[in-house]
Amino acid sequence: MAGYVYYLRDKNEQLKIIEKGECPRCRSKSIVLSDQRGGGCGPKLLTYRCLECGYQNSFSVEGGSCGL
């Protein structure tokens, strides 16, 4: 269980770096959103890829509210 908590913390840190426009691995400004799925009432799955070093990772982020 503790390993999963560290995994989630690491994913969160990576997403914060990506939101600043940088690659978490090489720190270049060549990170791009390569795929986006879902949304609406549920979470979105966002996949980012670095054009410089090849880093790629997907993140599940909360979507919009359905007003329920």
PyMOL Python script that loads the backbone (N, CA, C, O; Angstrom):
from pymol import cmd

cmd.read_pdbstr("""\
ATOM      1  N   MET A   1       0.816  -1.198   0.000  1.00  0.00           N
ATOM      2  CA  MET A   1       0.000   0.000   0.000  1.00  0.00           C
ATOM      3  C   MET A   1       0.860   1.263   0.000  1.00  0.00           C
ATOM      4  O   MET A   1       0.547   2.233  -0.690  1.00  0.00           O
ATOM      5  N   ALA A   2       1.937   1.247   0.770  1.00  0.00           N
ATOM      6  CA  ALA A   2       2.805   2.429   0.835  1.00  0.00           C
ATOM      7  C   ALA A   2       3.451   2.693  -0.514  1.00  0.00           C
ATOM      8  O   ALA A   2       3.654   3.848  -0.891  1.00  0.00           O
ATOM      9  N   GLY A   3       3.777   1.630  -1.247  1.00  0.00           N
ATOM     10  CA  GLY A   3       4.370   1.789  -2.568  1.00  0.00           C
ATOM     11  C   GLY A   3       3.438   2.516  -3.520  1.00  0.00           C
ATOM     12  O   GLY A   3       3.881   3.326  -4.335  1.00  0.00           O
ATOM     13  N   TYR A   4       2.152   2.229  -3.416  1.00  0.00           N
ATOM     14  CA  TYR A   4       1.167   2.874  -4.278  1.00  0.00           C
ATOM     15  C   TYR A   4       1.050   4.357  -3.959  1.00  0.00           C
ATOM     16  O   TYR A   4       0.876   5.175  -4.863  1.00  0.00           O
ATOM     17  N   VAL A   5       1.144   4.705  -2.690  1.00  0.00           N
ATOM     18  CA  VAL A   5       1.093   6.112  -2.279  1.00  0.00           C
ATOM     19  C   VAL A   5       2.281   6.864  -2.873  1.00  0.00           C
ATOM     20  O   VAL A   5       2.116   7.979  -3.369  1.00  0.00           O
ATOM     21  N   TYR A   6       3.474   6.271  -2.830  1.00  0.00           N
ATOM     22  CA  TYR A   6       4.652   6.912  -3.422  1.00  0.00           C
ATOM     23  C   TYR A   6       4.506   7.037  -4.934  1.00  0.00           C
ATOM     24  O   TYR A   6       4.921   8.039  -5.517  1.00  0.00           O
ATOM     25  N   TYR A   7       3.917   6.023  -5.574  1.00  0.00           N
ATOM     26  CA  TYR A   7       3.651   6.056  -7.010  1.00  0.00           C
ATOM     27  C   TYR A   7       2.749   7.236  -7.357  1.00  0.00           C
ATOM     28  O   TYR A   7       3.027   7.973  -8.303  1.00  0.00           O
ATOM     29  N   LEU A   8       1.674   7.418  -6.600  1.00  0.00           N
ATOM     30  CA  LEU A   8       0.751   8.522  -6.857  1.00  0.00           C
ATOM     31  C   LEU A   8       1.408   9.876  -6.616  1.00  0.00           C
ATOM     32  O   LEU A   8       1.154  10.823  -7.361  1.00  0.00           O
ATOM     33  N   ARG A   9       2.231   9.981  -5.608  1.00  0.00           N
ATOM     34  CA  ARG A   9       2.957  11.232  -5.351  1.00  0.00           C
ATOM     35  C   ARG A   9       3.883  11.563  -6.518  1.00  0.00           C
ATOM     36  O   ARG A   9       3.966  12.711  -6.954  1.00  0.00           O
ATOM     37  N   ASP A  10       4.577  10.543  -7.014  1.00  0.00           N
ATOM     38  CA  ASP A  10       5.485  10.746  -8.132  1.00  0.00           C
ATOM     39  C   ASP A  10       4.720  11.187  -9.376  1.00  0.00           C
ATOM     40  O   ASP A  10       5.158  12.096 -10.082  1.00  0.00           O
ATOM     41  N   LYS A  11       3.577  10.549  -9.652  1.00  0.00           N
ATOM     42  CA  LYS A  11       2.753  10.931 -10.800  1.00  0.00           C
ATOM     43  C   LYS A  11       2.279  12.376 -10.657  1.00  0.00           C
ATOM     44  O   LYS A  11       2.282  13.130 -11.630  1.00  0.00           O
ATOM     45  N   ASN A  12       1.875  12.761  -9.453  1.00  0.00           N
ATOM     46  CA  ASN A  12       1.420  14.122  -9.195  1.00  0.00           C
ATOM     47  C   ASN A  12       2.544  15.129  -9.440  1.00  0.00           C
ATOM     48  O   ASN A  12       2.313  16.183 -10.033  1.00  0.00           O
ATOM     49  N   GLU A  13       3.750  14.812  -8.990  1.00  0.00           N
ATOM     50  CA  GLU A  13       4.890  15.705  -9.204  1.00  0.00           C
ATOM     51  C   GLU A  13       5.203  15.839 -10.687  1.00  0.00           C
ATOM     52  O   GLU A  13       5.509  16.931 -11.167  1.00  0.00           O
ATOM     53  N   GLN A  14       5.125  14.719 -11.418  1.00  0.00           N
ATOM     54  CA  GLN A  14       5.375  14.765 -12.858  1.00  0.00           C
ATOM     55  C   GLN A  14       4.344  15.659 -13.549  1.00  0.00           C
ATOM     56  O   GLN A  14       4.699  16.459 -14.415  1.00  0.00           O
ATOM     57  N   LEU A  15       3.070  15.527 -13.170  1.00  0.00           N
ATOM     58  CA  LEU A  15       2.029  16.334 -13.786  1.00  0.00           C
ATOM     59  C   LEU A  15       2.229  17.821 -13.489  1.00  0.00           C
ATOM     60  O   LEU A  15       1.986  18.658 -14.358  1.00  0.00           O
ATOM     61  N   LYS A  16       2.663  18.157 -12.290  1.00  0.00           N
ATOM     62  CA  LYS A  16       2.931  19.559 -11.952  1.00  0.00           C
ATOM     63  C   LYS A  16       4.024  20.144 -12.838  1.00  0.00           C
ATOM     64  O   LYS A  16       3.927  21.291 -13.275  1.00  0.00           O
ATOM     65  N   ILE A  17       5.062  19.357 -13.102  1.00  0.00           N
ATOM     66  CA  ILE A  17       6.152  19.815 -13.956  1.00  0.00           C
ATOM     67  C   ILE A  17       5.652  20.002 -15.383  1.00  0.00           C
ATOM     68  O   ILE A  17       5.996  20.979 -16.048  1.00  0.00           O
ATOM     69  N   ILE A  18       4.832  19.050 -15.851  1.00  0.00           N
ATOM     70  CA  ILE A  18       4.269  19.133 -17.197  1.00  0.00           C
ATOM     71  C   ILE A  18       3.381  20.360 -17.328  1.00  0.00           C
ATOM     72  O   ILE A  18       3.408  21.030 -18.360  1.00  0.00           O
ATOM     73  N   GLU A  19       2.594  20.666 -16.302  1.00  0.00           N
ATOM     74  CA  GLU A  19       1.723  21.843 -16.345  1.00  0.00           C
ATOM     75  C   GLU A  19       2.520  23.139 -16.451  1.00  0.00           C
ATOM     76  O   GLU A  19       1.986  24.157 -16.890  1.00  0.00           O
ATOM     77  N   LYS A  20       3.781  23.113 -16.056  1.00  0.00           N
ATOM     78  CA  LYS A  20       4.671  24.270 -16.223  1.00  0.00           C
ATOM     79  C   LYS A  20       5.254  24.313 -17.630  1.00  0.00           C
ATOM     80  O   LYS A  20       5.950  25.264 -17.987  1.00  0.00           O
ATOM     81  N   GLY A  21       4.971  23.282 -18.435  1.00  0.00           N
ATOM     82  CA  GLY A  21       5.458  23.244 -19.808  1.00  0.00           C
ATOM     83  C   GLY A  21       6.792  22.556 -19.989  1.00  0.00           C
ATOM     84  O   GLY A  21       7.430  22.706 -21.031  1.00  0.00           O
ATOM     85  N   GLU A  22       7.229  21.798 -18.985  1.00  0.00           N
ATOM     86  CA  GLU A  22       8.526  21.126 -19.049  1.00  0.00           C
ATOM     87  C   GLU A  22       8.361  19.615 -19.019  1.00  0.00           C
ATOM     88  O   GLU A  22       7.361  19.099 -18.520  1.00  0.00           O
ATOM     89  N   CYS A  23       9.348  18.912 -19.557  1.00  0.00           N
ATOM     90  CA  CYS A  23       9.397  17.460 -19.481  1.00  0.00           C
ATOM     91  C   CYS A  23       9.957  17.065 -18.120  1.00  0.00           C
ATOM     92  O   CYS A  23      10.986  17.603 -17.711  1.00  0.00           O
ATOM     93  N   PRO A  24       9.309  16.133 -17.397  1.00  0.00           N
ATOM     94  CA  PRO A  24       9.823  15.714 -16.091  1.00  0.00           C
ATOM     95  C   PRO A  24      11.167  14.992 -16.162  1.00  0.00           C
ATOM     96  O   PRO A  24      11.905  14.963 -15.178  1.00  0.00           O
ATOM     97  N   ARG A  25      11.486  14.419 -17.299  1.00  0.00           N
ATOM     98  CA  ARG A  25      12.736  13.662 -17.426  1.00  0.00           C
ATOM     99  C   ARG A  25      13.902  14.557 -17.830  1.00  0.00           C
ATOM    100  O   ARG A  25      14.929  14.568 -17.151  1.00  0.00           O
ATOM    101  N   CYS A  26      13.764  15.313 -18.931  1.00  0.00           N
ATOM    102  CA  CYS A  26      14.900  16.082 -19.448  1.00  0.00           C
ATOM    103  C   CYS A  26      14.772  17.588 -19.227  1.00  0.00           C
ATOM    104  O   CYS A  26      15.702  18.341 -19.517  1.00  0.00           O
ATOM    105  N   ARG A  27      13.625  18.025 -18.716  1.00  0.00           N
ATOM    106  CA  ARG A  27      13.355  19.437 -18.386  1.00  0.00           C
ATOM    107  C   ARG A  27      13.326  20.364 -19.598  1.00  0.00           C
ATOM    108  O   ARG A  27      13.396  21.583 -19.438  1.00  0.00           O
ATOM    109  N   SER A  28      13.223  19.810 -20.806  1.00  0.00           N
ATOM    110  CA  SER A  28      13.108  20.671 -21.982  1.00  0.00           C
ATOM    111  C   SER A  28      11.667  21.154 -22.115  1.00  0.00           C
ATOM    112  O   SER A  28      10.757  20.611 -21.487  1.00  0.00           O
ATOM    113  N   LYS A  29      11.477  22.156 -22.921  1.00  0.00           N
ATOM    114  CA  LYS A  29      10.149  22.733 -23.140  1.00  0.00           C
ATOM    115  C   LYS A  29       9.441  22.074 -24.321  1.00  0.00           C
ATOM    116  O   LYS A  29       8.604  22.703 -24.968  1.00  0.00           O
ATOM    117  N   SER A  30       9.768  20.819 -24.607  1.00  0.00           N
ATOM    118  CA  SER A  30       9.215  20.147 -25.786  1.00  0.00           C
ATOM    119  C   SER A  30       8.172  19.088 -25.419  1.00  0.00           C
ATOM    120  O   SER A  30       8.049  18.078 -26.112  1.00  0.00           O
ATOM    121  N   ILE A  31       7.424  19.310 -24.338  1.00  0.00           N
ATOM    122  CA  ILE A  31       6.371  18.377 -23.922  1.00  0.00           C
ATOM    123  C   ILE A  31       5.077  18.772 -24.635  1.00  0.00           C
ATOM    124  O   ILE A  31       4.725  19.950 -24.686  1.00  0.00           O
ATOM    125  N   VAL A  32       4.375  17.780 -25.184  1.00  0.00           N
ATOM    126  CA  VAL A  32       3.129  18.049 -25.905  1.00  0.00           C
ATOM    127  C   VAL A  32       2.048  17.077 -25.445  1.00  0.00           C
ATOM    128  O   VAL A  32       2.335  15.955 -25.029  1.00  0.00           O
ATOM    129  N   LEU A  33       0.816  17.527 -25.528  1.00  0.00           N
ATOM    130  CA  LEU A  33      -0.333  16.667 -25.250  1.00  0.00           C
ATOM    131  C   LEU A  33      -0.556  15.837 -26.506  1.00  0.00           C
ATOM    132  O   LEU A  33      -0.921  16.378 -27.549  1.00  0.00           O
ATOM    133  N   SER A  34      -0.340  14.533 -26.415  1.00  0.00           N
ATOM    134  CA  SER A  34      -0.444  13.691 -27.603  1.00  0.00           C
ATOM    135  C   SER A  34      -1.791  12.981 -27.718  1.00  0.00           C
ATOM    136  O   SER A  34      -2.147  12.517 -28.801  1.00  0.00           O
ATOM    137  N   ASP A  35      -2.549  12.886 -26.615  1.00  0.00           N
ATOM    138  CA  ASP A  35      -3.857  12.237 -26.668  1.00  0.00           C
ATOM    139  C   ASP A  35      -4.698  12.702 -25.485  1.00  0.00           C
ATOM    140  O   ASP A  35      -4.184  12.954 -24.395  1.00  0.00           O
ATOM    141  N   GLN A  36      -5.989  12.808 -25.723  1.00  0.00           N
ATOM    142  CA  GLN A  36      -6.939  13.204 -24.673  1.00  0.00           C
ATOM    143  C   GLN A  36      -8.212  12.401 -24.872  1.00  0.00           C
ATOM    144  O   GLN A  36      -8.800  12.410 -25.954  1.00  0.00           O
ATOM    145  N   ARG A  37      -8.632  11.710 -23.828  1.00  0.00           N
ATOM    146  CA  ARG A  37      -9.839  10.894 -23.918  1.00  0.00           C
ATOM    147  C   ARG A  37     -10.730  11.157 -22.715  1.00  0.00           C
ATOM    148  O   ARG A  37     -10.267  11.581 -21.656  1.00  0.00           O
ATOM    149  N   GLY A  38     -12.005  10.898 -22.899  1.00  0.00           N
ATOM    150  CA  GLY A  38     -12.960  11.056 -21.808  1.00  0.00           C
ATOM    151  C   GLY A  38     -13.387  12.490 -21.647  1.00  0.00           C
ATOM    152  O   GLY A  38     -13.455  13.251 -22.612  1.00  0.00           O
ATOM    153  N   GLY A  39     -13.673  12.847 -20.424  1.00  0.00           N
ATOM    154  CA  GLY A  39     -14.142  14.190 -20.130  1.00  0.00           C
ATOM    155  C   GLY A  39     -15.620  14.164 -19.821  1.00  0.00           C
ATOM    156  O   GLY A  39     -16.139  13.163 -19.326  1.00  0.00           O
ATOM    157  N   GLY A  40     -16.292  15.243 -20.106  1.00  0.00           N
ATOM    158  CA  GLY A  40     -17.709  15.310 -19.781  1.00  0.00           C
ATOM    159  C   GLY A  40     -17.914  15.255 -18.289  1.00  0.00           C
ATOM    160  O   GLY A  40     -17.395  16.092 -17.551  1.00  0.00           O
ATOM    161  N   CYS A  41     -18.662  14.283 -17.850  1.00  0.00           N
ATOM    162  CA  CYS A  41     -18.964  14.152 -16.422  1.00  0.00           C
ATOM    163  C   CYS A  41     -17.887  13.401 -15.647  1.00  0.00           C
ATOM    164  O   CYS A  41     -17.809  13.532 -14.426  1.00  0.00           O
ATOM    165  N   GLY A  42     -17.070  12.630 -16.321  1.00  0.00           N
ATOM    166  CA  GLY A  42     -16.063  11.820 -15.641  1.00  0.00           C
ATOM    167  C   GLY A  42     -14.658  12.353 -15.825  1.00  0.00           C
ATOM    168  O   GLY A  42     -14.458  13.446 -16.355  1.00  0.00           O
ATOM    169  N   PRO A  43     -13.692  11.575 -15.386  1.00  0.00           N
ATOM    170  CA  PRO A  43     -12.297  12.000 -15.515  1.00  0.00           C
ATOM    171  C   PRO A  43     -11.824  11.948 -16.964  1.00  0.00           C
ATOM    172  O   PRO A  43     -12.392  11.243 -17.799  1.00  0.00           O
ATOM    173  N   LYS A  44     -10.767  12.716 -17.241  1.00  0.00           N
ATOM    174  CA  LYS A  44     -10.129  12.720 -18.550  1.00  0.00           C
ATOM    175  C   LYS A  44      -8.812  11.961 -18.440  1.00  0.00           C
ATOM    176  O   LYS A  44      -8.149  12.009 -17.403  1.00  0.00           O
ATOM    177  N   LEU A  45      -8.436  11.269 -19.495  1.00  0.00           N
ATOM    178  CA  LEU A  45      -7.142  10.616 -19.575  1.00  0.00           C
ATOM    179  C   LEU A  45      -6.291  11.426 -20.545  1.00  0.00           C
ATOM    180  O   LEU A  45      -6.587  11.486 -21.738  1.00  0.00           O
ATOM    181  N   LEU A  46      -5.235  12.048 -20.031  1.00  0.00           N
ATOM    182  CA  LEU A  46      -4.345  12.893 -20.817  1.00  0.00           C
ATOM    183  C   LEU A  46      -3.010  12.181 -20.988  1.00  0.00           C
ATOM    184  O   LEU A  46      -2.433  11.707 -20.009  1.00  0.00           O
ATOM    185  N   THR A  47      -2.517  12.100 -22.210  1.00  0.00           N
ATOM    186  CA  THR A  47      -1.226  11.493 -22.483  1.00  0.00           C
ATOM    187  C   THR A  47      -0.293  12.566 -23.019  1.00  0.00           C
ATOM    188  O   THR A  47      -0.609  13.252 -23.990  1.00  0.00           O
ATOM    189  N   TYR A  48       0.864  12.702 -22.371  1.00  0.00           N
ATOM    190  CA  TYR A  48       1.869  13.686 -22.759  1.00  0.00           C
ATOM    191  C   TYR A  48       3.101  12.969 -23.297  1.00  0.00           C
ATOM    192  O   TYR A  48       3.436  11.865 -22.866  1.00  0.00           O
ATOM    193  N   ARG A  49       3.766  13.618 -24.246  1.00  0.00           N
ATOM    194  CA  ARG A  49       4.962  13.050 -24.848  1.00  0.00           C
ATOM    195  C   ARG A  49       5.979  14.163 -25.048  1.00  0.00           C
ATOM    196  O   ARG A  49       5.638  15.282 -25.432  1.00  0.00           O
ATOM    197  N   CYS A  50       7.235  13.830 -24.778  1.00  0.00           N
ATOM    198  CA  CYS A  50       8.326  14.781 -24.983  1.00  0.00           C
ATOM    199  C   CYS A  50       8.942  14.524 -26.349  1.00  0.00           C
ATOM    200  O   CYS A  50       9.325  13.397 -26.664  1.00  0.00           O
ATOM    201  N   LEU A  51       9.035  15.567 -27.155  1.00  0.00           N
ATOM    202  CA  LEU A  51       9.617  15.456 -28.484  1.00  0.00           C
ATOM    203  C   LEU A  51      11.137  15.378 -28.439  1.00  0.00           C
ATOM    204  O   LEU A  51      11.767  14.989 -29.422  1.00  0.00           O
ATOM    205  N   GLU A  52      11.723  15.742 -27.316  1.00  0.00           N
ATOM    206  CA  GLU A  52      13.179  15.761 -27.168  1.00  0.00           C
ATOM    207  C   GLU A  52      13.732  14.399 -26.732  1.00  0.00           C
ATOM    208  O   GLU A  52      14.633  13.862 -27.375  1.00  0.00           O
ATOM    209  N   CYS A  53      13.194  13.839 -25.640  1.00  0.00           N
ATOM    210  CA  CYS A  53      13.784  12.614 -25.072  1.00  0.00           C
ATOM    211  C   CYS A  53      12.894  11.380 -25.209  1.00  0.00           C
ATOM    212  O   CYS A  53      13.338  10.272 -24.908  1.00  0.00           O
ATOM    213  N   GLY A  54      11.645  11.547 -25.657  1.00  0.00           N
ATOM    214  CA  GLY A  54      10.765  10.398 -25.841  1.00  0.00           C
ATOM    215  C   GLY A  54       9.940  10.023 -24.618  1.00  0.00           C
ATOM    216  O   GLY A  54       9.191   9.047 -24.662  1.00  0.00           O
ATOM    217  N   TYR A  55      10.058  10.772 -23.532  1.00  0.00           N
ATOM    218  CA  TYR A  55       9.237  10.517 -22.347  1.00  0.00           C
ATOM    219  C   TYR A  55       7.769  10.506 -22.745  1.00  0.00           C
ATOM    220  O   TYR A  55       7.331  11.326 -23.552  1.00  0.00           O
ATOM    221  N   GLN A  56       7.004   9.565 -22.171  1.00  0.00           N
ATOM    222  CA  GLN A  56       5.558   9.528 -22.401  1.00  0.00           C
ATOM    223  C   GLN A  56       4.885   8.995 -21.144  1.00  0.00           C
ATOM    224  O   GLN A  56       5.354   8.034 -20.534  1.00  0.00           O
ATOM    225  N   ASN A  57       3.776   9.633 -20.762  1.00  0.00           N
ATOM    226  CA  ASN A  57       3.032   9.194 -19.593  1.00  0.00           C
ATOM    227  C   ASN A  57       1.598   9.672 -19.714  1.00  0.00           C
ATOM    228  O   ASN A  57       1.312  10.693 -20.340  1.00  0.00           O
ATOM    229  N   SER A  58       0.699   8.908 -19.098  1.00  0.00           N
ATOM    230  CA  SER A  58      -0.731   9.242 -19.098  1.00  0.00           C
ATOM    231  C   SER A  58      -1.177   9.569 -17.686  1.00  0.00           C
ATOM    232  O   SER A  58      -0.688   8.998 -16.712  1.00  0.00           O
ATOM    233  N   PHE A  59      -2.120  10.504 -17.596  1.00  0.00           N
ATOM    234  CA  PHE A  59      -2.625  10.970 -16.306  1.00  0.00           C
ATOM    235  C   PHE A  59      -4.143  11.041 -16.343  1.00  0.00           C
ATOM    236  O   PHE A  59      -4.727  11.505 -17.323  1.00  0.00           O
ATOM    237  N   SER A  60      -4.769  10.588 -15.292  1.00  0.00           N
ATOM    238  CA  SER A  60      -6.213  10.693 -15.154  1.00  0.00           C
ATOM    239  C   SER A  60      -6.493  11.930 -14.313  1.00  0.00           C
ATOM    240  O   SER A  60      -6.067  12.018 -13.162  1.00  0.00           O
ATOM    241  N   VAL A  61      -7.210  12.882 -14.893  1.00  0.00           N
ATOM    242  CA  VAL A  61      -7.541  14.115 -14.182  1.00  0.00           C
ATOM    243  C   VAL A  61      -9.041  14.311 -14.152  1.00  0.00           C
ATOM    244  O   VAL A  61      -9.752  13.882 -15.060  1.00  0.00           O
ATOM    245  N   GLU A  62      -9.513  14.954 -13.116  1.00  0.00           N
ATOM    246  CA  GLU A  62     -10.946  15.172 -12.970  1.00  0.00           C
ATOM    247  C   GLU A  62     -11.491  16.019 -14.104  1.00  0.00           C
ATOM    248  O   GLU A  62     -10.875  17.004 -14.512  1.00  0.00           O
ATOM    249  N   GLY A  63     -12.654  15.625 -14.609  1.00  0.00           N
ATOM    250  CA  GLY A  63     -13.318  16.384 -15.664  1.00  0.00           C
ATOM    251  C   GLY A  63     -14.269  17.395 -15.079  1.00  0.00           C
ATOM    252  O   GLY A  63     -14.178  17.739 -13.901  1.00  0.00           O
ATOM    253  N   GLY A  64     -15.178  17.868 -15.896  1.00  0.00           N
ATOM    254  CA  GLY A  64     -16.169  18.844 -15.456  1.00  0.00           C
ATOM    255  C   GLY A  64     -17.237  18.217 -14.596  1.00  0.00           C
ATOM    256  O   GLY A  64     -17.336  16.993 -14.511  1.00  0.00           O
ATOM    257  N   SER A  65     -18.017  19.029 -13.971  1.00  0.00           N
ATOM    258  CA  SER A  65     -19.103  18.572 -13.128  1.00  0.00           C
ATOM    259  C   SER A  65     -20.375  18.434 -13.956  1.00  0.00           C
ATOM    260  O   SER A  65     -20.624  19.212 -14.877  1.00  0.00           O
ATOM    261  N   CYS A  66     -21.161  17.446 -13.615  1.00  0.00           N
ATOM    262  CA  CYS A  66     -22.438  17.236 -14.333  1.00  0.00           C
ATOM    263  C   CYS A  66     -23.608  17.930 -13.639  1.00  0.00           C
ATOM    264  O   CYS A  66     -24.751  17.856 -14.089  1.00  0.00           O
ATOM    265  N   GLY A  67     -23.300  18.593 -12.552  1.00  0.00           N
ATOM    266  CA  GLY A  67     -24.342  19.298 -11.833  1.00  0.00           C
ATOM    267  C   GLY A  67     -25.228  18.383 -11.010  1.00  0.00           C
ATOM    268  O   GLY A  67     -26.363  18.738 -10.694  1.00  0.00           O
ATOM    269  N   LEU A  68     -24.725  17.217 -10.663  1.00  0.00           N
ATOM    270  CA  LEU A  68     -25.515  16.280  -9.857  1.00  0.00           C
ATOM    271  C   LEU A  68     -25.363  16.558  -8.389  1.00  0.00           C
ATOM    272  O   LEU A  68     -25.958  15.865  -7.564  1.00  0.00           O
TER     273      LEU A  68
END
""", "prot")
cmd.dss("prot")
cmd.show_as("cartoon", "prot")
cmd.util.cbc("prot")
cmd.orient("prot")
